[in-house]
């Protein structure tokens, strides 16, 4: 798909944005499902935490921020590499 888009004239920035958008969509779904599962298991989690509540907003915010930052960095590297692909090589591989 990336090779075809590049061959049809897509800019490297557009290809990076496409890959990052897909990655961040997956992260958003994971965060929503994870928060839902965490809140559903609040009784079990609260018995294991000392000095924190199960719904401590600061802790949840920091954890989500770190998750998003690491995922964005890990996704940017392949997105940058994909945007540098020579279209003819990518099409020949397909």
N, C-alpha and C positions, 0 to 999 in steps of 0.2 A: 504494500500500500504506500509506503513512504517513497519507494523508488518511482512508482507511477506518479505520485504527486509532484515529486521533484522534476520528473521528466516533462510534466505538463506545465511547469513554470512556477511551482510553489516556492516562496522565499524560505530560506533557512529559519528565519524567525517564526514563520507560520508553522513550520514542521515542529519546532521546539514547543510552541504553544499547544499544538495538538497533542503531543505526547504528554506534556505536563498537565494538561486539562484532564486527560484520562487518568493519570496517576492521582491527581488531587481529588477526583471524583471517588475513586476507590478508597482514599483515606477518609473522606467525609462519610461515606457509608460505614466504614469500619469504626469511626469515632461514634457515630450515632448508635450503631448496634452495640458497641462496647459500653457506652454509657447506659444504655437500656439494660444490658445484662448486669452491669455493676450495681445499678439501682435496684434491680430485681433481687440481687443476692446481698442486699444491704445488711440483713441480720447476720449472715455468716461472716461477712467482711468486718463488720463492726466489732465482733468478738475477737478478731485478730489484730486490731489496731490499738496501739497504746498512745494516748495523748492526741489523737485525731478522731474526727467523726468520719463516718463513711461517706458523707457528702460534703467534705471540706472543699469549698470552692477554690481556694488558692492551690491546693494540691492537685485537684482535677485540672485546673487551668494550666499549671506548669507541665503536667504530664502530657496534656493534649498539645501544648506548644512545642515541646520537645519532639513528640511523635511527628508532628507536621513538618518541623524543621529538618529532621533527619530524613524523612521521606522525600521532601522537596529536593534536598541535596542528592540523595541516592537516585532520584528520578531525573535530575537535571543532567547528570553525566551521560546516561544513555541517550537522552533527548538531544544533547549537543552532538554526540557522535552520529546519531541518525540524521541530523540536519547537515552533516558534512559528507554524506554519502554521494558518490558520483552516480547520477541517475543511470548511466549506461551499465555500470557494474551491477547495480541493484536489479535492473531489468534483466540482465543476462543471467543473474542468479535465479530469478523467478522462473 
